[in-house]
Amino acid sequence: MEIRQDVDLTPYNSFGISARAAHFVSIGQPDELAAVFRHARQEKLRVLVLGSGSNILFVNDFPGLVLHMATRGVDLDESSGRVRVAAGEVWHDLVVTCMNKGFHGLENLALIPGTVGAAPVQNIGAYGVELGDLLVSVTVFDSAELRFRTLEREACEFDYRHSLFKQLAGADLVITEVELQLSRDWQPETSYRALSEALQQAGISEPTPQQLFDTVCQVRLSKLPDPARLGNAGSFFKNPVVSKQKYQALLADFPAMPSFPTDEPGLVKIPAAWLLDELGCKGQGRGGAAVHEQHALVLVNRNRASGEDIFMLAQDMSSKVLTRFGIALQPEVRII
Ligand SMILES: Cc1cc2nc3c(=O)[nH]c(=O)nc-3n(C[C@H](O)[C@H](O)[C@H](O)COP(=O)(O)OP(=O)(O)OC[C@H]3O[C@@H](n4cnc5c(N)ncnc54)[C@H](O)[C@@H]3O)c2cc1C
């Protein structure tokens, strides 16, 4: 285990923000974690677990120890369709590997940037599928007790872009392995509108896994900027969830406001992108930061933005939404 000092985090966050970590360690084996946390405890260092930094905004340098998860390993049991995957594996590569071996369920989640270990943290989701639909269990290292534990799906408290790992009760847990249940006997999930429209346009009524995967990739590439070319972290805000009464009241002033059902009968989800579009946010900027020209939910590093530029732009946007609609937007991105 090599702990480096004063490390540039630019290559470790998809916004491409130039922040520094006072201490930085990359681990290739889960059994290195005990030594890392003993060291952090001894030196009184706060630890930040980092996958590939595609859901993090560094507003400040990090004064503690950044723990970069670089563990590897995919173990697919072809008789049961269960796959156990190390936290540091690249999510999209896992989707491709499983699909090519004939095990399905992950196709809608293709091209989501990041690592497998971060996927349960915000219960990644896209095009009608969430990780929690397929997850069996996670193995975690409990840094308070310095031991490994297994958490079954129920214990992960998955919700929309939310889980135990975003709460205080999960703050000491480092995810080291994820176990998923995949299937050879596959039913495509095509109900999400952008996806069903793209399939229809391509004349595909019953997609194969490969066709669904290709369509998801095509839709994503047409909508979202590639972080390798234009720094961003995908959707900056979550879609707000409001009561049906509040939504009905809003409709009186904004009759075109769309909504989606949620699992809770009394609540609906409103697309944050619609609210931001109404306010003309696309293309607006602050310092080197800007709102993407085609997608009001995506903040981009247009020209050597600082973390503060992006943060202040996000603040401007959420305060405008609050003033106009009385809705408080919540960031999806973790702000450090
Ligand atoms: C272009 C783009 C498109 C995106 N599209 C989507 C999308 O469609 N759906 C979606 O849900 N997300 C999307 N995202 C967000 C992002 O891809 C996911 O949140 C992803 O899971 C982040 O993975 P990461 O490894 O980069 O995590 P990081 O950004 O490194 O970390 C994210 C959070 O997880 C914690 N964490 C990371 N690894 C671990 C671990 N092993 N144990 C415990 N905690 C850990 C970190 O401390 C942090 O709080 C998108 C991002 C981009 C840039």
The ligand as an SDF file (V2000), in Angstrom:
LIG
                    3D

 53 58  0  0  0  0  0  0  0  0999 V2000
  -22.1670   11.3950  -18.6750 C   0  0  0  0  0  0  0  0  0  0  0  0
  -22.7440   10.8070  -17.4000 C   0  0  0  0  0  0  0  0  0  0  0  0
  -23.9490   10.1340  -17.4530 C   0  0  0  0  0  0  0  0  0  0  0  0
  -24.4880    9.5680  -16.2810 C   0  0  0  0  0  0  0  0  0  0  0  0
  -25.6740    8.9080  -16.3750 N   0  0  0  0  0  0  0  0  0  0  0  0
  -26.1980    8.3280  -15.2850 C   0  0  0  0  0  0  0  0  0  0  0  0
  -27.4230    7.5950  -15.3690 C   0  0  0  0  0  0  0  0  0  0  0  0
  -28.0020    7.4300  -16.4400 O   0  0  0  0  0  0  0  0  0  0  0  0
  -27.9220    7.0560  -14.2400 N   0  0  0  0  0  0  0  0  0  0  0  0
  -27.2810    7.1720  -13.0390 C   0  0  0  0  0  0  0  0  0  0  0  0
  -27.7920    6.6380  -12.0460 O   0  0  0  0  0  0  0  0  0  0  0  0
  -26.1220    7.8540  -12.9350 N   0  0  0  0  0  0  0  0  0  0  0  0
  -25.5650    8.4300  -14.0180 C   0  0  0  0  0  0  0  0  0  0  0  0
  -24.3920    9.1310  -13.9180 N   0  0  0  0  0  0  0  0  0  0  0  0
  -23.7330    9.2570  -12.6100 C   0  0  0  0  0  0  0  0  0  0  0  0
  -22.6040    8.2230  -12.3600 C   0  0  0  0  0  0  0  0  0  0  0  0
  -22.2960    7.5530  -13.5460 O   0  0  0  0  0  0  0  0  0  0  0  0
  -23.0150    7.1930  -11.3080 C   0  0  0  0  0  0  0  0  0  0  0  0
  -23.3760    7.8130  -10.1110 O   0  0  0  0  0  0  0  0  0  0  0  0
  -21.8940    6.1880  -11.0320 C   0  0  0  0  0  0  0  0  0  0  0  0
  -22.3740    5.1370  -10.2280 O   0  0  0  0  0  0  0  0  0  0  0  0
  -20.6970    6.8400  -10.3350 C   0  0  0  0  0  0  0  0  0  0  0  0
  -19.6350    5.8940  -10.2950 O   0  0  0  0  0  0  0  0  0  0  0  0
  -18.1830    6.3550   -9.8950 P   0  0  0  0  0  0  0  0  0  0  0  0
  -17.3440    5.1360   -9.7670 O   0  0  0  0  0  0  0  0  0  0  0  0
  -17.6760    7.3830  -10.8290 O   0  0  0  0  0  0  0  0  0  0  0  0
  -18.4600    6.9810   -8.4500 O   0  0  0  0  0  0  0  0  0  0  0  0
  -17.7610    8.2230   -7.7590 P   0  0  0  0  0  0  0  0  0  0  0  0
  -18.1710    9.4790   -8.4520 O   0  0  0  0  0  0  0  0  0  0  0  0
  -16.3050    7.9610   -7.6160 O   0  0  0  0  0  0  0  0  0  0  0  0
  -18.4520    8.1650   -6.3260 O   0  0  0  0  0  0  0  0  0  0  0  0
  -19.8350    8.4400   -6.2000 C   0  0  0  0  0  0  0  0  0  0  0  0
  -20.2370    8.2370   -4.7330 C   0  0  0  0  0  0  0  0  0  0  0  0
  -20.0960    6.8730   -4.3840 O   0  0  0  0  0  0  0  0  0  0  0  0
  -19.1680    6.7060   -3.3040 C   0  0  0  0  0  0  0  0  0  0  0  0
  -18.4300    5.4750   -3.6130 N   0  0  0  0  0  0  0  0  0  0  0  0
  -17.7310    5.1860   -4.7360 C   0  0  0  0  0  0  0  0  0  0  0  0
  -17.2620    3.9310   -4.6810 N   0  0  0  0  0  0  0  0  0  0  0  0
  -17.6670    3.4250   -3.4830 C   0  0  0  0  0  0  0  0  0  0  0  0
  -17.4800    2.1770   -2.8290 C   0  0  0  0  0  0  0  0  0  0  0  0
  -16.7930    1.1670   -3.3900 N   0  0  0  0  0  0  0  0  0  0  0  0
  -18.0030    2.0060   -1.5950 N   0  0  0  0  0  0  0  0  0  0  0  0
  -18.7150    3.0000   -0.9900 C   0  0  0  0  0  0  0  0  0  0  0  0
  -18.9170    4.2070   -1.5700 N   0  0  0  0  0  0  0  0  0  0  0  0
  -18.3970    4.4100   -2.8040 C   0  0  0  0  0  0  0  0  0  0  0  0
  -18.3010    7.9640   -3.3230 C   0  0  0  0  0  0  0  0  0  0  0  0
  -17.7650    8.2210   -2.0510 O   0  0  0  0  0  0  0  0  0  0  0  0
  -19.3420    8.9890   -3.7440 C   0  0  0  0  0  0  0  0  0  0  0  0
  -20.1330    9.3700   -2.6570 O   0  0  0  0  0  0  0  0  0  0  0  0
  -23.8100    9.6960  -15.0590 C   0  0  0  0  0  0  0  0  0  0  0  0
  -22.5740   10.3700  -15.0190 C   0  0  0  0  0  0  0  0  0  0  0  0
  -22.0390   10.9050  -16.1830 C   0  0  0  0  0  0  0  0  0  0  0  0
  -20.7020   11.5860  -16.1260 C   0  0  0  0  0  0  0  0  0  0  0  0
  1  2  1  0
  2  3  1  0
  2 52  2  0
  3  4  2  0
  4  5  1  0
  4 50  1  0
  5  6  2  0
  6  7  1  0
  6 13  1  0
  7  8  2  0
  7  9  1  0
  9 10  1  0
 10 11  2  0
 10 12  1  0
 12 13  2  0
 13 14  1  0
 14 15  1  0
 14 50  1  0
 15 16  1  0
 16 17  1  0
 16 18  1  0
 18 19  1  0
 18 20  1  0
 20 21  1  0
 20 22  1  0
 22 23  1  0
 23 24  1  0
 24 25  2  0
 24 26  1  0
 24 27  1  0
 27 28  1  0
 28 29  2  0
 28 30  1  0
 28 31  1  0
 31 32  1  0
 32 33  1  0
 33 34  1  0
 33 48  1  0
 34 35  1  0
 35 36  1  0
 35 46  1  0
 36 37  1  0
 36 45  1  0
 37 38  2  0
 38 39  1  0
 39 40  1  0
 39 45  2  0
 40 41  1  0
 40 42  2  0
 42 43  1  0
 43 44  2  0
 44 45  1  0
 46 47  1  0
 46 48  1  0
 48 49  1  0
 50 51  2  0
 51 52  1  0
 52 53  1  0
M  END
$$$$
